Amino acid sequence: MIFRSYCILAQKTAQVLVSGRHQLPTCIWLSFRRSASSLAVCPPVLSVQPTRALVDEKFQIVVRNLRPKQEVTVHSLHHSEDKEYWEAFGHYISDENGTVTVMEDASRGGTYTGTEPMGLLWSLRPIPGSRHGLRLRKMNVLSPMVVNISVYKGHLNQGFSEEAPLATVVTERWYLVPGVQRVDIREQGVKGTLFIPPGPGPFPAVLDIWGGGVGVAEHRAALLASHGFVALALDYLSVNKKGILHVETGYFEMAYNILQSLPQVSSERVAVLGLSLGATATLTLAAYSKTAKPRCCVSISGSHVHHLKILFGILQRMNQRLPKTRLDENNHFILRGVFLPIPTEPDLKVDVDKIECPLLIVIGQDDQSWATVESTEDIEQIMERSGKRNLLTVLSYPDAGHLIEPPYTPHVRCSTFINQHSREKVMMLWGGQTKPHADAQEDAWEKILLFLHKHLYQDIPPADKL
């Protein structure tokens, strides 16, 4: 504010000096004019608020002290943990006051267009020349995602590293709020990472079961803990030397019981949330377990196809049906065909009509990895016939793909993926279009949190009303 006032004063001083030119000797007037001009040229000021926030929080970006109707590019740059650079940018034109307000003004071009307050995050993409098939995922949640926000002169589409920015602000995007505890779990054969919110508790809890891949994905569980839930990010793909095909449903029951028994957890307020293969585990646990009785469940981009006592026999069945997969024109692997047609035999599907708790299903209508649309339609019909349709809520998003993550996570339509059975590396087509997928992630995350708060934080009703 002081700096802005100083610039205005300098501009007015220059105007006075110029208007009084005829009253001064030429040499003195020229000297004053040079001094006033240097005072009047104020550098652009870039403001990003807040500079330190959770990844699902919006920020406000404002550029001031530009010329009226000046063309500028607002640019974001992130150096990922796998040493790759990701960038996004929007083209803007300042208003009559020389200001660009990203939350209110429309981008005329770049990696996103229109009025998009968070476009500098959800449209991040690898810089030209990067490795093909990259996917941005935060692995170390104890450190922030650092994003440099800069403003450049003109409307640029490339060569940012060769240009000097007019201004830059360094921002931090966190998955953990201060005070959240991270604890490694190695108990009764169960592996995972536990996140506990700050405060005395006890808290509601969520068993977080990720999809295919190696190891444990912690970022969503860390974010859930930042919103007041004890969350256990479960490692179920590397717990058995014989391979994941030998991980039985009882492993998930054991993880649930460990989570439920923690002193920081309200034992009657535990939910299960799964993505992709983890969603199948979620549905299986909710339908068949005699010991794990979740208060509610969330299934993201999952399917009920294949019912087996050993859950990961599903992968054996999937590999038997690999001839039903196909490649697109870019040799991207389209997996959804292995689930089609949806079987009519009950023993090939999870008996979802046995689920007794509220169930939220989240799907993208352009999912090219799993047949989630057809699976969800079948689940709706089954629960309708069994009189349990009231337990089911479906969020279905046009032009969204398979990987529906927390908001502002960059969309990738395809990326490299290791087949857990054959260990072959393929280029998996996940589907989705960038803008609709980003909108789906933002809307779904808000509604997932509302769903969990509704069923885990509200007072527990009498048993006969559950």
URZINOR-V81000 format. One record per pair of residues at least 4 apart in sequence whose C-alpha atoms are under 7 Angstrom apart, sorted by the first residue. I is the first residue (numbers start at 1). J is the second residue. D is the distance in whole Angstrom. If there is no record, write none. Layout:
i;j;d
I;J;D
I;J;D
//
This chain:
i;j;d
1;5;6
2;6;6
3;7;6
4;8;6
5;9;6
6;10;6
7;11;6
7;40;6
7;42;6
8;12;6
9;13;6
10;14;6
10;36;7
10;39;5
10;40;5
11;15;6
11;40;5
12;16;6
13;17;6
13;36;7
14;18;6
14;33;7
14;36;5
14;37;7
15;19;6
16;20;6
17;21;6
21;29;6
24;28;6
24;29;6
25;29;6
26;30;6
27;31;6
28;32;6
29;33;6
30;34;6
31;35;6
32;36;6
33;37;6
34;38;6
35;39;6
36;40;6
37;41;6
42;65;7
43;65;6
44;63;7
44;64;6
44;65;5
44;66;6
44;166;6
44;167;7
45;63;6
45;64;5
45;65;6
45;167;7
46;62;6
46;63;5
46;64;7
46;167;6
46;168;7
47;61;6
47;62;5
47;63;6
48;59;7
48;60;6
48;61;5
48;62;7
48;169;7
49;59;5
49;60;5
49;61;7
50;59;6
51;171;5
51;172;6
52;171;6
52;172;5
52;173;6
53;57;6
53;172;6
53;173;5
53;174;6
54;173;5
54;174;5
54;175;6
55;173;5
55;174;5
55;175;6
56;406;7
56;407;6
56;408;7
58;118;7
60;102;7
60;103;6
61;101;6
61;102;5
61;103;7
62;100;6
62;101;5
62;102;6
63;99;6
63;100;5
63;101;7
64;98;6
64;99;5
64;100;7
65;98;6
65;99;7
66;70;7
66;94;7
66;98;4
66;99;6
67;98;5
68;94;6
68;95;6
68;96;5
68;97;6
68;98;4
69;93;5
69;94;5
69;95;6
69;96;6
69;98;7
70;93;5
70;94;5
71;92;6
71;93;5
71;94;7
71;153;7
71;154;5
71;155;6
72;91;6
72;92;5
72;93;6
72;151;7
72;152;6
72;153;5
72;154;4
72;155;6
73;89;7
73;90;6
73;91;5
73;92;6
73;151;6
73;152;5
73;153;6
73;154;6
73;155;5
73;156;6
74;89;6
74;90;5
74;91;7
74;150;6
74;151;4
74;152;6
75;88;6
75;89;4
75;90;7
75;149;6
75;150;5
75;151;6
76;87;5
76;88;5
76;89;6
76;120;6
76;147;6
76;148;5
76;149;5
76;150;6
77;85;7
77;86;6
77;87;5
77;88;7
77;147;6
77;148;5
77;149;7
78;85;6
78;86;5
78;87;6
78;146;6
78;147;5
78;148;7
79;83;6
79;84;6
79;85;5
79;86;6
80;84;5
80;85;6
85;126;6
85;127;6
86;124;6
86;125;5
86;126;4
86;127;5
87;124;5
87;125;5
87;126;6
87;127;6
88;111;6
88;120;5
88;121;7
88;123;6
88;124;5
88;125;6
89;110;5
89;111;6
89;120;6
90;107;5
90;109;6
90;110;5
90;111;6
90;112;6
90;113;7
91;107;5
91;108;5
91;109;5
91;110;6
91;155;6
92;106;7
92;107;5
92;108;6
93;100;7
94;98;5
94;99;5
94;100;5
95;99;5
95;100;7
100;105;7
101;105;6
102;117;6
103;115;7
103;116;6
103;117;4
104;115;6
105;115;6
106;113;7
106;114;4
106;115;4
107;112;7
107;113;5
107;114;5
107;115;6
108;113;6
108;114;7
109;113;5
110;157;7
111;123;6
112;119;6
112;123;7
118;122;6
118;408;7
119;123;6
120;124;6
121;408;6
121;410;7
122;408;4
122;409;5
122;410;4
122;411;7
122;438;6
123;410;6
123;434;7
124;410;6
126;130;6
133;414;6
133;415;4
133;416;5
133;427;7
134;415;6
134;416;7
135;412;6
135;415;6
136;410;7
138;219;6
139;217;7
139;218;7
139;219;7
141;175;6
141;176;7
141;219;6
144;172;6
144;173;5
144;174;5
145;172;6
145;173;5
145;174;6
146;171;6
146;172;5
146;173;6
147;170;6
147;171;5
147;172;6
148;168;7
148;169;6
148;170;5
148;171;6
149;168;6
149;169;5
149;170;6
150;165;6
150;167;6
150;168;4
150;169;6
151;165;6
151;166;6
151;167;6
151;168;7
152;165;5
152;166;5
153;166;7
159;163;7
175;219;6
175;222;6
175;223;5
176;180;6
176;222;6
176;223;6
176;226;6
177;226;5
179;197;7
179;198;5
180;195;7
180;196;6
180;197;5
180;198;5
180;225;7
180;226;7
181;195;5
181;196;5
181;197;7
182;193;7
182;194;6
182;195;5
182;196;7
183;193;6
183;194;5
183;195;6
184;192;6
184;193;5
184;194;6
185;191;5
185;192;5
185;193;6
185;194;7
186;190;6
186;191;5
187;191;7
190;255;6
191;234;6
191;235;5
191;239;7
192;216;7
192;232;7
192;233;5
192;234;4
192;235;5
193;218;7
193;232;6
193;233;5
193;234;7
194;231;6
194;232;4
194;233;6
195;221;7
195;222;6
195;225;6
195;230;6
195;231;5
195;232;6
196;225;6
196;230;5
196;231;7
197;225;5
197;226;6
197;228;6
197;229;6
197;230;6
201;264;5
202;263;7
202;264;4
202;265;5
202;266;5
203;229;6
203;230;6
203;264;6
203;265;5
203;266;5
204;229;5
204;230;6
204;265;6
204;266;5
204;269;5
204;270;6
204;456;6
204;457;7
205;229;5
205;230;4
205;231;6
205;265;6
205;269;6
205;270;5
205;271;6
206;229;7
206;230;6
206;231;5
206;232;7
206;270;6
206;271;5
206;272;5
206;273;7
207;231;6
207;232;5
207;233;7
207;256;7
207;271;6
207;272;5
207;273;6
208;221;6
208;231;7
208;232;6
208;233;5
208;234;6
208;272;6
208;273;5
208;274;6
209;233;6
209;234;6
209;273;6
209;274;5
209;275;7
209;278;5
210;217;7
210;274;6
210;275;5
210;278;5
211;275;5
211;276;5
211;277;5
211;278;5
212;277;6
214;237;6
214;238;7
215;235;6
215;237;6
215;238;6
216;233;7
216;234;6
216;235;5
217;233;7
218;222;6
218;233;6
219;223;6
220;224;6
221;225;6
221;231;5
221;232;6
221;233;6
222;226;6
223;227;7
224;228;7
224;229;6
224;231;6
225;229;5
225;230;5
225;231;6
230;265;7
237;244;5
238;244;7
240;244;6
240;247;7
242;246;6
244;312;7
245;312;5
245;313;6
246;312;7
247;251;7
247;310;7
247;312;7
248;310;5
248;311;6
249;253;7
249;309;7
249;310;6
249;311;6
250;254;6
251;255;6
252;256;6
253;257;6
253;291;7
253;292;6
254;258;6
255;259;6
256;260;6
256;292;6
257;261;6
257;292;7
258;262;7
260;265;6
260;267;5
260;270;7
261;267;7
269;295;6
269;456;5
270;294;5
270;295;6
271;294;5
271;295;5
271;296;5
271;297;6
272;282;6
272;294;6
272;296;7
272;297;5
272;298;6
273;282;7
273;297;6
273;298;5
273;299;6
274;278;4
274;279;4
274;282;6
274;298;6
274;299;5
274;300;6
275;279;5
275;299;6
275;300;5
275;301;6
275;302;6
276;280;7
276;300;6
276;301;5
276;302;4
277;281;7
277;302;6
278;282;6
279;283;6
279;299;5
279;300;6
279;302;5
280;284;6
280;302;6
280;303;6
280;304;6
281;285;6
282;286;6
282;299;7
283;287;6
283;304;7
284;288;6
284;350;6
285;289;5
286;293;7
286;294;7
286;355;6
287;351;6
287;352;6
287;354;5
287;355;5
294;357;7
295;357;6
295;455;7
296;357;5
296;358;5
296;359;6
296;455;7
297;358;6
297;359;5
297;360;6
298;359;6
298;360;5
298;361;6
299;360;6
299;361;5
299;362;6
300;361;6
300;362;5
300;363;6
301;362;6
301;363;5
301;372;6
301;402;6
302;372;6
303;372;6
303;375;6
304;349;6
304;350;5
304;375;7
305;339;7
305;342;7
305;348;6
305;349;4
305;350;6
306;314;6
306;348;4
306;349;4
306;350;6
307;347;6
307;348;5
307;349;5
307;350;5
308;313;7
313;317;6
314;318;6
315;319;6
315;421;7
316;320;6
317;321;6
318;322;6
318;338;6
321;338;5
322;338;6
324;337;5
324;338;5
325;334;6
325;335;5
325;337;5
325;338;6
326;333;6
326;334;5
327;331;5
327;332;5
327;333;5
327;334;6
328;332;5
328;333;7
332;427;5
332;428;6
332;429;5
333;426;7
333;427;6
333;428;5
333;429;6
334;368;6
334;369;6
334;428;7
334;429;6
335;368;7
335;369;5
335;370;6
336;368;6
336;369;5
336;370;4
336;371;5
339;371;6
342;375;7
343;348;7
352;379;7
353;382;6
353;383;5
353;386;6
357;391;7
358;391;4
358;392;6
359;391;6
359;392;5
359;393;6
360;392;6
360;393;5
360;394;6
361;393;6
361;394;5
361;395;6
362;394;6
362;395;5
362;396;6
363;372;6
363;373;7
363;395;6
363;396;5
363;397;6
364;396;6
364;397;5
364;398;6
364;399;7
364;400;4
364;401;5
364;402;6
365;373;6
365;396;7
365;397;6
365;398;5
365;399;6
365;400;6
365;401;7
366;398;7
366;399;5
366;400;5
366;401;5
366;431;5
366;432;5
367;372;7
367;400;7
367;401;4
367;402;5
367;430;6
367;431;5
367;432;7
368;401;7
368;402;7
368;429;6
368;430;5
368;431;5
369;402;6
369;429;6
369;430;5
371;375;6
372;376;6
373;377;6
374;378;6
375;379;6
376;380;6
377;381;6
378;382;6
379;383;6
380;384;6
380;389;7
381;385;6
382;386;6
383;387;6
383;388;5
383;389;5
384;388;6
384;389;5
397;440;6
399;432;5
399;433;6
399;436;6
399;437;7
400;431;7
400;432;4
400;433;6
400;436;6
400;437;4
400;440;7
401;430;6
401;431;4
401;432;4
401;437;7
402;430;5
402;431;6
403;430;7
404;441;6
405;409;7
405;441;6
406;441;6
406;442;7
406;445;6
407;438;7
407;441;5
407;442;4
407;445;7
408;438;6
411;434;6
411;437;7
411;438;7
413;429;6
413;430;5
413;431;5
413;432;6
414;427;7
414;428;5
414;429;4
414;430;5
414;431;7
415;427;5
415;428;6
415;429;7
416;425;7
416;426;6
416;427;4
416;428;6
417;425;6
417;426;5
417;427;6
417;428;6
418;423;6
418;424;6
418;425;4
418;426;6
419;423;5
419;424;5
419;425;6
432;437;6
433;437;6
434;438;6
435;439;6
436;440;6
437;441;6
438;442;6
439;443;6
440;444;6
441;445;6
442;446;6
443;447;6
444;448;6
445;449;6
446;450;6
447;451;6
448;452;6
449;453;6
450;454;6
451;455;6
452;456;6
453;457;5
454;458;6
461;465;6
461;466;6
462;466;7
//
